[in-house]
Amino acid sequence: MERPDNTAVRTALWRALHVQVDAEPYILEDEIGLKLVAPSDDWQQRPDMRFTQRLRASVVGRARFVEDFIVDQSKRGISQLVVLGAGLDTFAQRKTGIASKLQIYEIDRTATLDWKRQRLTELGFRIPKFLHYVGVNFEMSSWWDRLLKAGFDVNQPTVLTCTGVSLYLTREANVAMLNQVAELAPGSKVAISFYLPVDLLDEEDRAMQNLAEKGAQEAGTPMMSFFSPDELLALGTEAGINDVRLVTTKDLEYSYFSNRTDNLLPASGEIFLLGTTSKSD
């Protein structure tokens, strides 16, 4: 069976590495992804593990932010969650108390989700009825149509999250995604991450970003879309999303990385677009 792409695997390993090498308090505790991947014993010595502390911090910071966002909206009564680009995310397995109150729709490549389902089963995790896997090709097929076929209720307010996807889509596909997201039931909440152009990054992160872009190109998963903050706000508003605002790396630093003893800080470059939907027929 085809394994998940390198990006999904690397993200899962970074999340596990945080618990193994960084100081407490942990920003996110997730080693289930490590069990899913089952890498070789020397996995911590991989170049993309050893020399990428700031990227690891970014991954755990954004994951914690998204999970706090989901929990908060669940407490406010929203009962559906759509995860665009779910990869090897394990929220449904780790946060069962909250997850069981939601209908969760994980959307990603069909091969990735099939592999994930098989590995979870092999590890003894039950696939609950509230968890729905929706296989798509983001560029070639309509994730919305597949979502509806999976039983999604278009009339219920929803939390939609998306991290690590926009970078690999064309600008046109990103605009189409925002336009579709804006059609969610009124009162739905969205949190979607995008990436800044390299010239807007902190100086210390630019060389790493250039290397990452080169590696992605060589791996056949080129990074295609970068947006300035003003451009993102305009795109969200033009799509019809209300109350659009941005959450930056500095915001995540303040929320999750203050007063740490290990100087762990996230890389600059990823930025969240948040908003509320209001369209109705």
Backbone bond lengths (Angstrom), bond angles and torsions (degrees), N, CA, C in turn:
res aa  C-N    CA-C-N  psi(-1)  N-CA   C-N-CA  omega(-1)  CA-C   N-CA-C  phi
1 M - - - 1.462 - - 1.523 109.59 -
2 E 1.339 116.31 138.33 1.464 121.99 -178.69 1.525 110.86 -62.88
3 R 1.322 115.90 131.29 1.463 121.28 179.18 1.529 110.94 -80.60
4 P 1.327 117.46 160.97 1.472 120.19 175.52 1.519 110.66 -61.53
5 D 1.332 116.43 161.13 1.452 119.26 -179.90 1.531 110.52 -70.73
6 N 1.335 114.99 167.39 1.465 120.70 -175.54 1.521 113.11 -59.32
7 T 1.333 116.30 -33.59 1.466 119.73 -178.58 1.519 111.41 -63.80
8 A 1.321 117.07 -45.01 1.461 120.85 -179.82 1.530 111.07 -65.35
9 V 1.325 116.65 -41.60 1.461 120.92 179.72 1.525 110.50 -65.32
10 R 1.315 116.28 -46.97 1.470 120.48 -178.90 1.529 110.84 -60.62
11 T 1.315 117.55 -41.82 1.464 121.21 178.88 1.520 111.21 -61.08
12 A 1.328 116.96 -43.92 1.464 120.99 179.02 1.528 110.92 -62.98
13 L 1.325 117.30 -40.81 1.459 120.60 -179.69 1.520 111.35 -69.82
14 W 1.320 118.32 -37.92 1.466 120.33 176.60 1.524 110.87 -60.92
15 R 1.321 116.48 -41.59 1.467 119.98 179.95 1.527 110.62 -61.95
16 A 1.316 116.98 -40.81 1.465 120.48 178.09 1.523 111.67 -70.46
17 L 1.329 116.52 -39.55 1.456 120.79 -178.68 1.525 111.03 -62.14
18 H 1.307 116.86 -34.35 1.467 120.65 178.40 1.522 110.94 -55.31
19 V 1.316 116.99 -43.99 1.462 121.01 -178.67 1.526 110.81 -70.74
20 Q 1.308 117.10 -28.67 1.460 120.55 -174.27 1.525 114.27 -87.55
21 V 1.337 118.18 -27.73 1.469 118.24 -174.07 1.524 114.63 -123.68
22 D 1.321 119.11 -18.10 1.463 120.49 -179.06 1.523 110.50 -90.93
23 A 1.322 115.44 161.88 1.458 120.78 -178.08 1.528 111.30 -76.92
24 E 1.307 115.53 156.39 1.464 120.14 170.45 1.529 108.52 -76.25
25 P 1.335 118.55 156.45 1.468 127.10 0.03 1.525 111.36 -75.79
26 Y 1.328 116.23 141.45 1.448 120.44 179.73 1.524 109.93 -75.07
27 I 1.310 115.23 138.97 1.453 120.52 179.29 1.516 110.09 -74.31
28 L 1.311 116.13 -35.36 1.457 123.07 177.97 1.522 107.51 -148.46
29 E 1.315 117.14 134.77 1.463 120.94 177.65 1.524 108.99 -110.99
30 D 1.332 114.84 106.77 1.467 119.80 -176.94 1.521 109.73 -151.34
31 E 1.329 115.06 103.77 1.460 120.31 174.73 1.522 111.62 -115.55
32 I 1.331 116.78 5.70 1.469 119.62 177.90 1.523 109.82 -67.16
33 G 1.332 116.57 -39.13 1.459 119.72 177.97 1.521 112.04 -58.38
34 L 1.339 116.88 -36.92 1.456 121.50 177.03 1.527 110.45 -61.99
35 K 1.323 116.46 -41.28 1.464 120.19 177.96 1.526 111.05 -65.97
36 L 1.330 116.50 -36.92 1.462 119.64 177.93 1.527 110.97 -62.61
37 V 1.318 115.96 -47.34 1.467 120.84 -176.51 1.523 111.32 -71.29
38 A 1.341 116.88 -38.58 1.470 121.91 -179.17 1.534 111.17 50.16
39 P 1.333 117.22 60.16 1.469 120.30 -177.38 1.524 111.68 -73.89
40 S 1.312 116.31 175.49 1.462 120.79 176.35 1.526 109.47 -67.24
41 D 1.339 116.36 161.45 1.465 121.14 -175.10 1.522 113.16 -60.10
42 D 1.323 117.83 -25.92 1.460 120.55 -177.53 1.528 112.73 -95.75
43 W 1.321 117.48 24.86 1.466 120.69 -174.41 1.528 113.00 -60.77
44 Q 1.329 117.02 -29.85 1.469 118.90 179.86 1.519 112.46 -67.82
45 Q 1.321 117.62 -14.92 1.462 121.40 -179.73 1.527 112.89 -90.91
46 R 1.330 116.96 -1.79 1.459 119.21 176.48 1.530 109.58 -58.21
47 P 1.344 118.15 142.22 1.473 119.85 178.65 1.524 113.23 -55.75
48 D 1.353 117.15 -34.84 1.466 118.87 -178.83 1.525 112.21 -79.25
49 M 1.334 117.82 -0.40 1.459 122.14 172.05 1.535 110.19 -103.37
50 R 1.324 117.06 -41.01 1.462 121.41 -170.44 1.524 113.74 -74.82
51 F 1.299 118.37 -34.71 1.462 120.86 -169.00 1.525 113.37 -115.65
52 T 1.327 116.36 24.21 1.472 118.84 -172.61 1.527 112.04 -133.47
53 Q 1.329 116.38 43.31 1.463 119.90 -176.93 1.522 112.42 -57.64
54 R 1.329 117.21 -42.99 1.464 119.73 -176.95 1.529 111.29 -67.60
55 L 1.313 116.92 -34.87 1.465 119.41 176.39 1.532 110.35 -68.84
56 R 1.324 116.25 -39.26 1.471 119.76 175.99 1.526 110.19 -59.86
57 A 1.325 115.87 -43.68 1.462 119.55 178.84 1.523 110.87 -62.20
58 S 1.325 117.56 -38.48 1.462 120.81 178.38 1.523 111.04 -61.66
59 V 1.326 116.05 -42.45 1.468 120.64 -177.72 1.524 111.31 -65.27
60 V 1.335 117.52 -44.93 1.460 118.57 -179.14 1.526 110.93 -73.26
61 G 1.341 116.46 -32.57 1.461 119.15 177.99 1.514 112.13 -65.32
62 R 1.341 116.71 -46.37 1.459 119.26 -179.31 1.528 110.70 -67.62
63 A 1.334 117.29 -35.46 1.458 120.08 179.18 1.526 110.97 -65.27
64 R 1.315 116.52 -41.50 1.466 120.33 178.42 1.528 110.30 -65.07
65 F 1.329 116.30 -42.66 1.457 120.22 178.41 1.525 110.83 -59.09
66 V 1.322 116.99 -46.74 1.464 121.53 -179.19 1.525 110.63 -63.04
67 E 1.322 117.32 -43.13 1.465 119.20 -179.00 1.523 111.33 -66.65
68 D 1.328 117.72 -38.97 1.461 120.09 175.96 1.531 110.57 -63.50
69 F 1.314 115.93 -38.21 1.463 122.09 177.96 1.527 110.51 -61.93
70 I 1.319 116.95 -45.68 1.464 121.84 179.72 1.523 110.71 -63.75
71 V 1.315 116.19 -47.32 1.469 120.40 -178.73 1.526 110.60 -60.58
72 D 1.319 116.53 -44.27 1.463 120.39 179.87 1.526 111.36 -61.04
73 Q 1.330 117.63 -44.74 1.458 120.24 -178.96 1.528 111.93 -70.25
74 S 1.332 116.84 -31.95 1.468 119.51 175.25 1.522 110.73 -63.62
75 K 1.318 116.17 -41.17 1.470 120.27 178.40 1.526 111.38 -64.77
76 R 1.332 116.50 -24.21 1.467 121.21 178.69 1.520 112.22 -87.58
77 G 1.332 117.05 0.70 1.461 120.64 171.85 1.515 116.75 107.95
78 I 1.335 118.51 -4.94 1.458 119.30 177.46 1.525 109.64 -71.75
79 S 1.325 116.43 133.71 1.466 119.88 -170.50 1.523 114.64 -119.36
80 Q 1.347 117.96 6.65 1.458 121.03 175.98 1.525 109.26 -125.62
81 L 1.332 115.70 140.96 1.457 122.13 177.58 1.519 109.11 -129.31
82 V 1.332 115.83 127.27 1.458 121.91 173.72 1.527 107.49 -113.68
83 V 1.334 116.01 124.55 1.465 121.46 178.81 1.525 107.67 -112.57
84 L 1.317 116.19 102.14 1.468 121.49 178.51 1.528 108.88 -80.96
85 G 1.315 116.49 121.92 1.459 119.99 -177.02 1.517 111.10 75.86
86 A 1.324 116.98 51.55 1.467 121.78 -173.46 1.527 112.78 -66.60
87 G 1.328 117.19 -31.11 1.459 118.99 -179.22 1.514 111.94 54.28
88 L 1.336 116.29 -130.92 1.469 121.27 -179.74 1.529 110.99 -103.16
89 D 1.320 116.53 30.07 1.459 121.50 176.90 1.528 110.11 -57.95
90 T 1.336 116.60 143.27 1.467 120.36 -175.59 1.527 112.37 -126.51
91 F 1.308 117.48 24.41 1.464 121.07 178.55 1.530 111.01 -53.54
92 A 1.328 116.93 -45.27 1.469 121.33 -176.69 1.522 112.06 -63.55
93 Q 1.331 117.34 -28.43 1.463 120.63 179.92 1.531 112.49 -87.64
94 R 1.328 117.41 -30.47 1.464 120.70 -175.51 1.519 113.87 -92.18
95 K 1.329 116.68 -32.94 1.465 121.35 -174.86 1.529 109.50 -114.30
96 T 1.317 115.48 58.39 1.465 120.01 -171.94 1.529 112.33 -65.09
97 G 1.329 117.74 -30.24 1.456 119.54 -179.78 1.519 112.11 -61.32
98 I 1.332 116.81 -43.93 1.461 121.84 176.55 1.523 110.57 -78.67
99 A 1.322 117.18 -45.24 1.466 121.61 -175.64 1.523 112.25 -58.22
100 S 1.319 116.59 -37.56 1.467 120.08 -176.61 1.526 112.71 -69.44
101 K 1.328 117.33 -12.44 1.467 121.66 176.88 1.529 111.63 -90.97
102 L 1.332 115.94 -2.70 1.457 121.60 -176.14 1.524 111.15 -117.52
103 Q 1.321 115.39 156.86 1.456 120.72 162.70 1.528 105.13 -97.93
104 I 1.326 116.31 113.04 1.458 121.73 -172.80 1.528 110.14 -104.40
105 Y 1.315 115.42 128.27 1.468 121.93 179.26 1.522 108.18 -117.54
106 E 1.324 116.32 106.06 1.453 121.64 178.00 1.526 108.74 -92.29
107 I 1.325 116.22 121.53 1.463 121.86 -177.05 1.526 109.56 -113.21
108 D 1.327 115.46 127.03 1.459 120.54 176.39 1.521 108.13 -167.09
109 R 1.331 115.78 -175.47 1.449 120.21 177.31 1.521 110.25 -57.68
110 T 1.308 116.75 139.26 1.462 121.51 -177.21 1.521 111.42 -56.42
111 A 1.330 117.17 -43.63 1.465 120.82 -178.42 1.530 111.19 -61.95
112 T 1.337 116.79 -40.37 1.462 120.82 179.31 1.523 111.12 -63.66
113 L 1.318 116.77 -45.15 1.465 120.23 -177.74 1.528 111.74 -70.11
114 D 1.323 117.20 -36.41 1.472 119.78 177.37 1.528 109.77 -64.07
115 W 1.326 116.13 -43.73 1.469 120.54 178.51 1.527 110.35 -63.40
116 K 1.308 116.56 -43.44 1.463 121.00 -178.92 1.523 110.89 -62.63
117 R 1.326 116.83 -44.62 1.466 120.71 179.44 1.534 110.10 -59.73
118 Q 1.337 116.07 -44.26 1.459 120.13 -178.92 1.520 111.60 -63.79
119 R 1.333 116.47 -43.82 1.465 119.87 -179.25 1.522 111.64 -67.32
120 L 1.315 118.15 -40.24 1.462 119.99 177.15 1.526 110.46 -60.50
121 T 1.325 116.31 -42.79 1.462 120.58 179.02 1.526 110.89 -63.13
122 E 1.326 116.71 -43.30 1.467 121.02 179.15 1.525 111.57 -61.89
123 L 1.331 116.64 -31.65 1.465 121.46 -179.36 1.525 112.64 -85.51
124 G 1.320 116.77 -1.80 1.462 120.50 176.55 1.511 115.37 93.30
125 F 1.325 116.98 11.75 1.462 119.80 177.33 1.526 109.62 -87.62
126 R 1.312 115.54 130.03 1.466 120.36 175.75 1.523 109.00 -79.73
127 I 1.336 116.81 140.84 1.452 120.85 175.24 1.527 107.54 -88.81
128 P 1.337 117.86 104.19 1.474 120.44 -173.78 1.526 112.25 -71.83
129 K 1.318 115.56 160.99 1.462 120.39 -178.37 1.526 112.60 -66.96
130 F 1.324 116.98 -22.28 1.469 118.52 -178.60 1.532 112.34 -80.88
131 L 1.338 117.67 -6.35 1.464 121.55 -177.21 1.520 110.26 -105.70
132 H 1.326 115.31 121.35 1.467 121.41 -176.63 1.528 109.11 -119.79
133 Y 1.325 116.49 127.62 1.462 121.42 176.60 1.523 109.89 -96.76
134 V 1.331 116.12 127.25 1.466 121.84 -175.35 1.525 108.23 -122.42
135 G 1.333 116.61 103.24 1.450 121.26 -176.78 1.524 112.34 -84.89
136 V 1.348 116.98 133.34 1.463 121.49 -177.27 1.532 110.20 -147.19
137 N 1.338 114.84 172.68 1.458 123.25 161.60 1.523 105.27 -120.14
138 F 1.334 117.84 111.57 1.465 120.99 -169.92 1.522 112.91 -59.17
139 E 1.316 117.07 -34.08 1.460 119.50 -178.18 1.527 112.32 -84.08
140 M 1.344 117.11 -30.97 1.454 120.27 -169.09 1.526 114.51 -105.46
141 S 1.317 118.07 -20.15 1.464 119.59 -176.59 1.526 110.25 -130.92
142 S 1.301 116.20 161.95 1.455 121.57 -178.61 1.522 110.52 -86.99
143 W 1.328 117.04 110.36 1.461 119.73 177.58 1.523 110.35 -65.17
144 W 1.328 116.33 -28.01 1.466 119.66 -179.73 1.526 111.21 -65.48
145 D 1.315 117.55 -44.95 1.468 120.53 178.87 1.521 110.84 -62.13
146 R 1.325 116.01 -42.12 1.476 119.39 178.97 1.526 111.04 -65.91
147 L 1.315 116.12 -35.39 1.456 120.73 178.98 1.531 110.46 -64.21
148 L 1.325 116.48 -44.21 1.468 119.98 179.27 1.529 111.28 -62.80
149 K 1.315 116.60 -39.54 1.470 120.52 179.85 1.526 111.79 -66.90
150 A 1.336 116.31 -22.05 1.467 120.55 179.81 1.520 112.32 -83.74
151 G 1.340 117.64 0.18 1.456 120.70 176.49 1.510 115.53 101.80
152 F 1.308 117.55 9.08 1.463 121.56 179.79 1.524 110.91 -62.44
153 D 1.333 116.77 136.55 1.462 123.06 -178.66 1.526 109.15 -95.38
154 V 1.322 116.91 107.61 1.468 121.30 -176.65 1.515 112.67 -68.82
155 N 1.320 117.64 -13.90 1.462 120.40 -176.44 1.530 113.10 -92.66
156 Q 1.334 116.99 -5.19 1.459 120.63 -177.67 1.530 110.90 -102.79
157 P 1.343 117.15 132.16 1.469 119.04 174.58 1.523 111.08 -54.63
158 T 1.299 115.03 145.41 1.459 121.86 -169.59 1.521 110.73 -135.76
159 V 1.329 115.97 151.20 1.459 121.64 165.63 1.518 106.73 -98.55
160 L 1.324 117.10 126.23 1.456 120.84 175.45 1.519 108.85 -120.16
161 T 1.327 115.38 126.56 1.460 120.55 177.09 1.520 109.42 -123.24
162 C 1.320 115.17 150.30 1.464 120.17 -179.39 1.517 108.10 -154.11
163 T 1.327 117.66 115.89 1.459 121.88 176.93 1.524 109.34 -129.07
164 G 1.319 115.39 144.08 1.451 120.33 174.21 1.509 115.68 69.92
165 V 1.336 118.07 19.79 1.463 121.34 -178.07 1.527 111.73 -111.76
166 S 1.317 117.13 -46.36 1.469 121.28 -171.19 1.528 112.67 -56.26
167 L 1.316 116.17 -33.51 1.461 121.86 -177.85 1.525 112.25 -58.53
168 Y 1.325 116.09 -32.02 1.465 121.44 -173.47 1.527 113.07 -98.98
169 L 1.318 116.75 4.09 1.462 121.56 177.95 1.523 110.12 -104.00
170 T 1.321 116.03 155.64 1.459 119.52 172.63 1.524 109.39 -68.66
171 R 1.307 115.95 163.35 1.460 119.95 176.18 1.527 110.28 -58.12
172 E 1.339 116.64 -41.59 1.468 120.67 -179.17 1.518 111.16 -61.77
173 A 1.323 116.74 -40.75 1.464 120.13 179.56 1.525 111.13 -67.55
174 N 1.333 117.32 -36.35 1.459 120.16 177.04 1.523 111.53 -65.92
175 V 1.328 116.73 -42.36 1.462 120.13 177.43 1.522 110.48 -62.72
176 A 1.335 116.35 -42.26 1.465 120.05 178.61 1.528 110.68 -63.03
177 M 1.336 117.21 -38.07 1.456 120.76 178.30 1.524 110.73 -62.32
178 L 1.334 116.80 -46.60 1.468 120.06 179.97 1.527 111.26 -63.26
179 N 1.325 116.77 -40.48 1.465 119.84 178.37 1.525 110.93 -62.32
180 Q 1.329 116.47 -39.23 1.462 119.86 179.47 1.522 111.29 -70.30
181 V 1.322 116.02 -41.77 1.463 120.74 178.62 1.521 110.95 -58.69
182 A 1.324 116.43 -37.23 1.466 120.76 -179.11 1.517 112.57 -64.24
183 E 1.337 116.95 -15.50 1.462 120.93 -179.76 1.526 112.81 -87.42
184 L 1.326 118.13 -1.63 1.461 120.17 176.33 1.532 109.76 -60.25
185 A 1.323 115.82 158.62 1.466 120.97 -178.18 1.529 110.68 -53.47
186 P 1.334 117.12 143.43 1.466 120.37 179.25 1.527 111.41 -52.02
187 G 1.319 115.30 138.42 1.457 120.33 -179.30 1.507 113.99 92.06
188 S 1.343 117.19 -1.72 1.459 120.18 176.39 1.523 109.99 -70.23
189 K 1.325 115.97 150.57 1.461 121.72 -178.03 1.526 109.34 -117.37
190 V 1.318 116.46 136.40 1.458 120.26 -177.29 1.525 110.52 -126.42
191 A 1.325 115.41 145.66 1.465 123.45 174.85 1.524 106.82 -141.18
192 I 1.328 116.03 108.38 1.466 122.00 -174.56 1.520 109.03 -126.09
193 S 1.330 116.99 129.47 1.460 119.50 -179.86 1.522 111.25 -91.76
194 F 1.316 114.70 142.22 1.463 123.16 175.81 1.532 107.55 -130.75
195 Y 1.327 115.41 176.32 1.461 119.65 -174.92 1.527 111.19 -127.05
196 L 1.321 114.83 140.18 1.455 121.30 -179.89 1.525 110.56 -81.58
197 P 1.329 117.88 151.73 1.465 120.79 171.95 1.531 109.95 -61.25
198 V 1.316 116.13 153.61 1.462 120.65 -173.72 1.529 112.07 -59.18
199 D 1.336 118.08 -30.81 1.465 119.57 -178.11 1.521 112.61 -72.49
200 L 1.344 117.76 -11.15 1.462 121.09 176.83 1.530 112.50 -98.90
201 L 1.333 116.79 1.77 1.462 120.61 178.19 1.526 110.35 -81.24
202 D 1.345 116.10 160.74 1.452 119.94 170.05 1.523 108.12 -61.97
203 E 1.308 116.55 146.61 1.468 121.50 -175.86 1.529 112.00 -52.76
204 E 1.336 117.07 -40.34 1.467 120.49 -175.55 1.526 113.16 -69.41
205 D 1.329 117.82 -13.91 1.458 120.81 -178.13 1.530 113.38 -100.28
206 R 1.318 117.60 -7.55 1.468 119.39 -172.22 1.521 112.53 -70.01
207 A 1.321 117.80 -42.06 1.463 120.21 179.87 1.527 110.92 -63.34
208 M 1.341 116.92 -41.97 1.462 120.63 178.63 1.523 111.26 -63.61
209 Q 1.332 116.54 -38.94 1.460 119.64 179.05 1.522 111.36 -65.78
210 N 1.326 116.71 -40.56 1.461 119.47 178.03 1.522 111.64 -62.94
211 L 1.330 116.41 -39.75 1.463 120.04 176.55 1.526 111.09 -65.75
212 A 1.342 116.66 -40.13 1.458 120.82 179.59 1.520 111.12 -63.42
213 E 1.324 116.49 -40.95 1.461 119.96 178.80 1.528 110.98 -64.50
214 K 1.316 116.39 -40.67 1.459 120.65 178.81 1.521 110.75 -64.11
215 G 1.340 116.23 -45.05 1.458 120.44 179.63 1.515 112.68 -63.83
216 A 1.329 116.18 -39.31 1.463 120.30 179.54 1.527 110.62 -65.17
217 Q 1.325 115.67 -40.18 1.464 120.36 178.39 1.523 110.55 -61.94
218 E 1.324 116.29 -44.84 1.459 121.01 -179.27 1.526 111.81 -67.10
219 A 1.331 116.93 -28.92 1.462 121.04 -179.50 1.526 112.40 -83.33
220 G 1.324 116.66 -3.20 1.459 119.99 179.36 1.508 114.45 84.76
221 T 1.339 117.05 11.57 1.474 121.42 177.24 1.525 108.48 -125.01
222 P 1.327 117.57 69.24 1.471 120.71 -174.28 1.523 113.06 -63.53
223 M 1.324 114.65 146.06 1.460 120.88 174.33 1.525 107.95 -83.79
224 M 1.318 116.99 121.99 1.458 120.04 -168.67 1.518 115.68 -115.97
225 S 1.330 118.30 -24.09 1.474 118.74 -170.25 1.523 112.09 -129.57
226 F 1.332 114.54 124.97 1.452 122.40 175.88 1.533 107.62 -132.11
227 F 1.337 116.35 145.23 1.468 120.04 -175.08 1.520 110.27 -137.74
228 S 1.327 116.26 143.01 1.458 120.53 172.37 1.525 108.91 -79.54
229 P 1.331 118.47 159.37 1.469 120.50 178.61 1.529 113.22 -55.16
230 D 1.330 117.40 -46.55 1.467 120.06 -179.55 1.529 110.86 -62.19
231 E 1.318 116.20 -38.09 1.460 120.34 179.89 1.525 110.49 -65.32
232 L 1.308 116.88 -40.31 1.463 120.52 179.73 1.524 111.50 -64.09
233 L 1.320 116.26 -46.07 1.464 120.04 179.02 1.530 110.51 -59.15
234 A 1.319 116.30 -40.75 1.466 120.32 179.30 1.521 111.16 -66.87
235 L 1.331 117.43 -42.56 1.462 120.53 -179.54 1.529 111.22 -63.94
236 G 1.328 116.71 -41.48 1.458 119.81 178.85 1.515 111.92 -63.92
237 T 1.324 116.08 -43.30 1.468 120.62 179.47 1.519 111.16 -66.49
238 E 1.327 116.83 -43.42 1.465 120.84 179.15 1.522 112.16 -62.54
239 A 1.329 116.55 -31.29 1.468 120.29 178.97 1.527 111.59 -72.50
240 G 1.332 117.03 -18.18 1.457 120.21 -179.33 1.509 113.94 101.12
241 I 1.329 116.64 15.14 1.461 120.90 176.04 1.522 108.18 -86.07
242 N 1.315 117.06 134.03 1.462 122.09 -177.36 1.527 111.90 -95.15
243 D 1.314 114.81 163.00 1.472 122.14 174.57 1.524 111.93 53.23
244 V 1.324 117.00 37.31 1.459 119.39 -176.73 1.530 110.58 -67.48
245 R 1.304 115.30 138.03 1.456 121.64 175.40 1.518 108.28 -151.77
246 L 1.317 115.02 165.55 1.447 120.71 -177.07 1.524 110.47 -113.56
247 V 1.321 115.94 145.20 1.462 122.90 170.54 1.524 106.58 -117.41
248 T 1.308 116.42 119.55 1.457 122.10 -172.46 1.535 111.82 -101.19
249 T 1.327 114.37 174.47 1.464 120.01 175.31 1.522 110.70 -57.71
250 K 1.322 117.28 -39.99 1.466 120.47 179.85 1.523 111.21 -62.68
251 D 1.326 116.85 -35.98 1.467 120.13 176.64 1.527 110.54 -63.65
252 L 1.340 116.77 -43.00 1.459 120.68 179.31 1.529 110.74 -66.47
253 E 1.327 116.17 -38.33 1.467 119.53 176.72 1.521 110.69 -57.50
254 Y 1.320 115.71 -47.07 1.466 120.53 -178.25 1.528 110.88 -63.49
255 S 1.333 117.25 -40.85 1.460 121.20 -174.85 1.533 113.30 -75.37
256 Y 1.348 116.69 -36.73 1.465 118.67 -167.52 1.527 115.43 -125.55
257 F 1.317 118.61 -13.42 1.462 119.46 -172.77 1.528 113.70 -119.14
258 S 1.314 117.64 9.03 1.466 120.41 -179.76 1.529 110.75 -72.15
259 N 1.303 115.30 143.43 1.475 122.57 172.37 1.530 113.67 60.54
260 R 1.318 117.51 29.02 1.459 119.41 175.86 1.531 109.83 -79.45
261 T 1.337 115.46 153.97 1.461 120.73 -179.55 1.520 112.71 -92.21
262 D 1.343 117.77 -9.76 1.463 120.27 -174.53 1.528 113.36 -109.18
263 N 1.337 116.86 6.54 1.475 121.52 179.54 1.530 112.97 58.90
264 L 1.313 116.91 25.43 1.457 120.76 177.20 1.522 108.99 -71.15
265 L 1.333 116.31 123.07 1.460 122.16 179.91 1.526 109.46 -139.86
266 P 1.319 117.28 144.57 1.468 120.18 -179.00 1.520 112.65 -77.19
267 A 1.332 115.30 151.34 1.457 120.83 173.99 1.520 109.54 -69.57
268 S 1.321 115.52 150.47 1.454 119.97 173.92 1.527 108.83 -76.80
269 G 1.309 116.64 160.70 1.460 119.01 173.18 1.505 115.62 129.83
270 E 1.344 117.40 -35.78 1.465 119.35 179.95 1.524 108.94 -95.93
271 I 1.315 115.81 140.12 1.466 121.21 -175.88 1.520 108.53 -142.95
272 F 1.325 117.11 138.94 1.459 121.65 -178.07 1.525 111.34 -98.71
273 L 1.319 114.89 137.03 1.456 122.43 168.98 1.519 107.30 -101.03
274 L 1.322 116.85 120.49 1.459 122.54 178.26 1.522 109.23 -113.36
275 G 1.328 116.24 150.03 1.454 119.35 177.80 1.509 111.92 -173.64
276 T 1.332 114.53 179.20 1.456 123.33 -178.91 1.521 108.84 -128.92
277 T 1.312 117.04 139.77 1.471 120.35 178.21 1.520 110.66 -90.28
278 S 1.324 114.99 153.42 1.474 118.73 -178.35 1.509 113.17 -143.19
279 K 1.338 118.02 -0.71 1.470 119.80 -175.82 1.527 111.03 -71.25
280 S 1.316 115.02 144.62 1.466 121.47 174.41 1.511 108.00 -144.89
281 D 1.342 115.21 159.66 1.461 119.12 -177.64 1.527 111.20 -68.62
